[in-house]
Amino acid sequence: MEITVKKRNNQRKGSLEVSDTVFGTDFREGLVHQVVNATLANRRAGTHAAKSRSQVAGGGRKPWRQKGTGRARAGTTRSPLWRGGGIIFGPEPRDHGQKVNKKMRRGAMRSLLSELTRREELTVVTNLGVEEGKTRELAKTLQALQAEDALVITPPEQPLVARAGRNLPRVDVQEVTHVGPLDLVRHERVVITESALRTLEERLS
């Protein structure tokens, strides 16, 4: 299949022959949902914790004698029923990670790229025109491409583009070697350079 290649001013430059395996597959919603959820789960620290009655400091002395006071019997002031006591079935530190193998991740990437291509939300450009690492340079290009809310995918080792996109609130710049399914679903459009597209195609073929 063919994908249109544009210049920085949004004018059509030509077309690019790409693999149907990467950019022409069916959209697998269940797979994409599973991989994105696993990515979010793997980012969780899992450090949430609360102390049970055995972990709360103090409470070793019986607050009053067993009988004769007219009050309910109590053995400790750290009971979960008391203010300052422990928590019943509170959260404990744990690992929220979910395993996602390489085949699932690549399948989700192919599915998302194909869907973006069908919706015409994937824009391929010859270059981004960021030569000095200035924010206004990248902003001008994205405005011309009608992609103010965008994921910008660049070839490896292009720090000037990353620096230019740092101050744009709805723009995320990622190297092609670091892009994952979660990155592709977070923005309205995906802008990728021609060379980065070839690298991505080679990785997913």
C-alpha positions as CSV (number, residue, x, y, z in Angstrom):
1,M,0.0,0.0,0.0
2,E,1.0,3.6,-0.4
3,I,1.1,6.5,2.1
4,T,1.2,10.1,1.2
5,V,4.4,12.0,2.1
6,K,4.1,15.8,2.8
7,K,6.3,18.7,3.1
8,R,6.6,20.9,6.2
9,N,4.0,23.3,4.7
10,N,1.4,20.4,4.3
11,Q,1.8,20.3,0.6
12,R,1.9,16.8,-1.0
13,K,5.4,15.7,-2.0
14,G,4.7,12.2,-3.2
15,S,3.9,8.8,-1.9
16,L,5.7,6.0,-0.2
17,E,5.3,2.3,-0.6
18,V,4.9,0.6,2.8
19,S,4.2,-2.9,4.0
20,D,0.6,-4.1,4.3
21,T,1.7,-6.2,7.2
22,V,2.5,-3.1,9.3
23,F,0.1,-0.5,7.9
24,G,-2.7,-2.5,6.5
25,T,-3.8,-5.0,9.1
26,D,-7.2,-5.2,10.9
27,F,-7.7,-3.3,14.2
28,R,-7.6,-5.7,17.1
29,E,-9.3,-3.7,19.9
30,G,-8.9,-6.4,22.6
31,L,-5.2,-6.8,22.0
32,V,-4.6,-3.0,22.0
33,H,-6.6,-2.6,25.2
34,Q,-4.6,-5.4,26.9
35,V,-1.2,-4.1,25.9
36,V,-2.1,-0.4,26.9
37,N,-3.5,-1.5,30.2
38,A,-0.4,-3.6,30.9
39,T,1.9,-0.7,30.1
40,L,0.0,1.5,32.5
41,A,0.1,-1.2,35.2
42,N,3.8,-1.7,34.8
43,R,4.4,2.0,35.5
44,R,2.7,1.8,38.9
45,A,5.0,2.0,41.9
46,G,2.8,-0.3,44.1
47,T,4.1,1.3,47.3
48,H,0.7,2.0,48.8
49,A,0.5,0.7,52.4
50,A,-1.5,1.0,55.6
51,K,-0.7,-0.5,59.0
52,S,-2.8,-3.2,60.6
53,R,-3.5,-3.4,64.3
54,S,-0.3,-5.5,64.8
55,Q,1.8,-2.9,63.1
56,V,0.6,0.3,64.8
57,A,2.9,1.5,67.6
58,G,1.6,1.4,71.1
59,G,-1.5,-0.3,72.5
60,G,0.3,-2.8,74.6
61,R,-1.6,-1.9,77.8
62,K,-5.2,-2.8,78.4
63,P,-7.0,0.5,78.6
64,W,-9.3,-0.4,81.5
65,R,-10.2,-3.4,83.6
66,Q,-12.3,-6.2,82.1
67,K,-15.4,-5.9,84.3
68,G,-17.1,-3.3,86.4
69,T,-16.7,-0.1,84.4
70,G,-19.9,-0.4,82.4
71,R,-18.0,0.0,79.2
72,A,-17.4,-2.6,76.5
73,R,-14.4,-4.8,77.2
74,A,-11.2,-3.6,75.4
75,G,-7.8,-5.1,75.2
76,T,-5.9,-2.4,73.2
77,T,-6.3,1.1,72.0
78,R,-5.0,0.1,68.5
79,S,-8.2,-1.8,67.6
80,P,-9.5,-1.0,64.1
81,L,-12.6,0.3,65.8
82,W,-10.7,3.0,67.6
83,R,-9.4,6.3,66.4
84,G,-5.7,5.9,65.9
85,G,-6.0,2.1,65.5
86,G,-5.0,-0.1,62.6
87,I,-6.8,-0.6,59.3
88,I,-8.7,-3.7,58.4
89,F,-7.6,-5.2,55.1
90,G,-5.6,-2.1,54.1
91,P,-3.5,-1.8,51.0
92,E,-0.1,-3.6,51.0
93,P,2.9,-3.0,48.8
94,R,2.7,-5.3,45.7
95,D,3.8,-5.5,42.1
96,H,1.1,-4.5,39.7
97,G,3.1,-5.6,36.6
98,Q,1.6,-7.6,33.8
99,K,3.6,-9.6,31.4
100,V,3.4,-8.6,27.7
101,N,5.5,-10.6,25.3
102,K,7.2,-9.2,22.2
103,K,4.7,-10.7,19.8
104,M,1.7,-9.0,21.5
105,R,3.4,-5.7,21.7
106,R,4.3,-5.8,18.0
107,G,0.8,-6.9,17.1
108,A,-0.7,-3.9,19.0
109,M,1.7,-1.5,17.3
110,R,0.8,-2.9,13.8
111,S,-2.9,-2.7,14.7
112,L,-2.7,1.0,15.9
113,L,-0.5,2.1,12.9
114,S,-3.0,0.5,10.5
115,E,-5.9,2.2,12.2
116,L,-4.1,5.6,12.2
117,T,-3.4,5.2,8.5
118,R,-7.1,4.4,7.8
119,R,-8.3,7.4,9.7
120,E,-5.7,9.6,8.0
121,E,-4.3,10.6,11.5
122,L,-0.7,9.5,10.5
123,T,1.2,12.2,8.8
124,V,4.5,11.4,7.1
125,V,6.9,14.4,6.5
126,T,10.2,14.7,4.7
127,N,11.7,16.6,7.7
128,L,10.5,18.7,10.6
129,G,12.5,21.8,9.8
130,V,14.1,22.0,13.3
131,E,17.6,23.2,12.7
132,E,18.3,25.3,15.8
133,G,16.2,23.4,18.4
134,K,13.8,26.3,18.7
135,T,10.3,25.7,19.9
136,R,8.8,28.2,17.3
137,E,10.3,26.1,14.5
138,L,8.5,22.9,15.5
139,A,5.4,24.8,16.4
140,K,5.2,26.4,12.9
141,T,5.6,23.0,11.2
142,L,2.9,21.3,13.4
143,Q,0.5,24.2,12.9
144,A,0.9,23.9,9.1
145,L,0.3,20.2,9.4
146,Q,-2.8,20.8,11.6
147,A,-1.3,18.7,14.3
148,E,-1.1,20.8,17.4
149,D,-1.9,17.8,19.6
150,A,0.6,15.3,18.3
151,L,3.1,12.6,18.9
152,V,6.2,13.4,16.9
153,I,8.3,10.4,16.0
154,T,11.9,11.1,15.0
155,P,15.0,9.0,14.0
156,P,17.4,8.1,16.8
157,E,19.7,10.8,18.2
158,Q,17.9,14.0,17.2
159,P,18.1,16.0,20.5
160,L,17.2,19.3,18.8
161,V,13.7,18.1,18.0
162,A,13.2,16.9,21.5
163,R,14.4,20.2,22.9
164,A,12.1,22.1,20.5
165,G,9.0,20.1,21.6
166,R,9.7,20.4,25.3
167,N,7.7,23.6,25.8
168,L,4.7,22.6,23.6
169,P,2.0,21.4,26.1
170,R,0.2,19.0,23.7
171,V,3.2,17.6,21.9
172,D,5.3,14.6,22.8
173,V,8.6,13.9,20.9
174,Q,9.8,10.3,20.9
175,E,12.6,8.5,19.2
176,V,11.4,5.7,16.9
177,T,13.2,3.1,19.0
178,H,11.2,4.1,22.1
179,V,7.7,4.4,20.8
180,G,5.1,2.1,22.2
181,P,1.3,1.5,21.9
182,L,0.5,3.8,24.8
183,D,2.3,6.7,23.0
184,L,0.2,6.2,19.9
185,V,-3.2,6.4,21.6
186,R,-2.4,9.5,23.7
187,H,-2.6,12.1,20.9
188,E,-5.0,13.1,18.2
189,R,-2.3,12.8,15.4
190,V,1.0,11.1,14.8
191,V,3.7,13.0,12.9
192,I,6.6,10.9,11.7
193,T,9.6,11.6,9.5
194,E,10.2,9.5,6.4
195,S,13.4,7.9,7.7
196,A,11.8,7.1,11.1
197,L,8.9,5.4,9.3
198,R,11.3,3.1,7.5
199,T,13.0,2.3,10.8
200,L,9.6,1.5,12.4
201,E,8.5,-0.6,9.4
202,E,11.7,-2.6,9.6
203,R,11.2,-3.2,13.3
204,L,7.6,-4.4,13.0
205,S,7.9,-6.5,9.8
